[in-house]
Amino acid sequence: MDHERDERLREKPAARASASELAVRVAGSPRAERAGETRSAFGGSVSSVWSVVLYNVLAARAFWVSVLVVGVLTPLLYVLALGVGLGSVVDDNGTPLGVKYLVFVAPAFLTTAALQIAAGDASFPVMAGFKWQRVFHGMAATPLRPRQIGDGHLMWITLRLIVNSAIYLAILSAFGGATRWQVVYAVPAATLTGAAFAAPVMALAATVESEGQAFNILFRFVVTPMFLFSGTFYPISRLPEWGRWLAYATPLWHGTELARDAGIGGLSDLAVLGHITYLVVLLVVGIALYRWRFSVRLAK
């Protein structure tokens, strides 16, 4: 998907309902001020953070086709080509993984899709908010604080991940990729994985000044290798030792292990706790980083 193109498409709805006007109506209203004492998990008032989410919902109307393709068509093609097509070849030789190949890769597809969507929404859209459209500067001219702007954008990404993961799971289930009800826990696992990766990417996007190069490196040398070597298509035990240690360092492997445990089982409670701890720590560090970078960037 061309994230750069999608961000330029945001300009049309943004012109009709600018970020400044929207934030003033929502965050600056007496009703919002009365609700200001209610704090969100991100540290800002719920109404203030939610106003940024609302802006993104309105802006998303300009590229709803891309959202639909990413949410429905892409997972359908992955399932048919790799889960069903390649899976039939693997299953012809028995079940060396203990389950059908589609059941094995389904949770990994879920977490991979979440991470890729999170990376896309945390990179070019954030740069657009600072450089191309400067909607974040408009929001900062209202009672919204920089940290609330960043928190609102991350909340928007999180909500989108929840919806997309639920749709993806439904498609996987329709083709036999789910064999037990506990697989529903793969949705929060995928959402946590995506949010944990999105937070530091937002910090990167709030730091870089020139578009393109940093994100090209991110997608080509970070996101794509993670997809290929984090246990998506085969257990990482098939990798050499140095490859396994690289996989251990990636959020995608931890998220895939959590989602696969939900779909298949096999992990101990201690292992589950370890994976969750890794992702939560990455999320908290990422939040601290993007809050700092948003404050510095919007102070210019």
Buried (B, 14 or more C-beta within 10 A) or exposed (E): BEBBEBBBBBBEBBEEBBBBEBBBBBBBBEEBBEBBEEEBEBEBBBBBBBBBBBBBEBBBEBBEEBBEEBBBEBBBEBBBEBBBEBBEEBBEEEEEBEBBBBBBBBBBBBBBBBBBBBBBBBBBBBBBBBBBBBBBBBBBEBBBBBBBBBBBBBBBBBBBBBEBBBBBBEBBBEBBBBBEEEBBBBBBBBBBBBBBBBBBBBBBBBBBEEBEEBBEEBBEEBBEBBBEBBBBBBEBEEBEEEEBEBBEEBBBBBBBBBBBBBBBEEBEEEBBEBBBEBBEEBBEBBBBBBBBBBBEBBEE
